[in-house]
Amino acid sequence: MKLIVAGASGFVATEVIRQSLSIPKITSVIAIARRAVSAPSNLNKGADASKLHSVVLDSYDNYPDDAIKQLAGADACIWTVAITPSKSRGMDFDEVRHVCHDYTLAGLQAMFKAHSEGGSPPLRFLYMSGTAAERDQNKTPIWMAQYCLMRGETENQILAFAEEHKGAVEACAAKPGLITPPGQSLKAVFATVMRYVMALPSVGVKEISAAMLHEAVHGFEKEPLENDDLVRIGRQALKGAE
C-alpha cells in the first residue's frame, strides 16, 4: 500500500509517519511538505525508514508534473494541513481559509489526478478536521463561528467530491478535540479542564495517529470519525501492534 501524508512536517503527521514505517501493509510513505522530511529518530523496533519518500512543494495548491508522478499509484492520503484555532486568532481570515480550505481541495484534486494515473480505486482521503467544525452552514457556532463554519464547509466539499466520483474516491473526516502529546502532564490536566469547562474532548497524538492509519489501511468504519471513535480505534490499533 502506498500512503500519502500531507503536512508531513507537522506535529500529528510526524507521529503518523513514525508509526506508518512499522506497518507491514504500508510499503511506501510519501511525505508532502514545504521542506524535506526525514524519518523520525524514535522509530519502533522493526520500522523500515527506507519506505519514506519526501516530496517538497512550494505551495499546497500547486502540484508540478514531477510531484504528480511521485504521488501516482497512491492508495490513501491522510491530510493534516491546517491552521489551528489558536494560531488563527492573530491571522487574516482570508489566509486562514486559503490554508485550511483551498489547499485541502487543491490537494484532493491533485491526489485524484495522480491516483487516476496509476492507482487501483478507490482512493481513500482522510481529512483531519476538528470536533467543532460545523457542517450545517445555517448554524452559528458559539465559539469561533467563522472558523468552525469554514472547516465544516471544507468537510462538506470533500464529501461532495467523493460522492461525485463515487467508486473512485472514499472520503472521511477525523474530528478530534484537543490533541495531546505523550508524557506532558500539564497539558493532560489542561485537556481534562477543557473537557469539563468547554465540553472539549481530547485524544493523544499516538492514538489519533494510530486510528487514522488503521482507517486508511483497512477502510473507513464510519463517517465522520468523532473524538471518541479516534480514541477507541487508536487504542485498539496500538494494542494490536504491541
Secondary structure, 3 states (H helix, E strand, C coil): CEEEEECCCCHHHHHHHHHHCCCCCCCEEEEEECCCCCCCCCCCCCCCHHHEEEEECCCCCCCCHHHHHHHCCCCEEEECCCCCHHHHCCCCHHHHHHHHHHHHHHHHHHHHHHHHCCCCCCEEEEEECCCCCCCCCCCCCCCCHHHHHHHHHHHHHHHHHHHHCECCEEEEEEECCEEECCCCHHHHHHHHHHHHHCCCCEEEHHHHHHHHHHHHHHCCCCCCEEHHHHHHHHHHHHHHHC
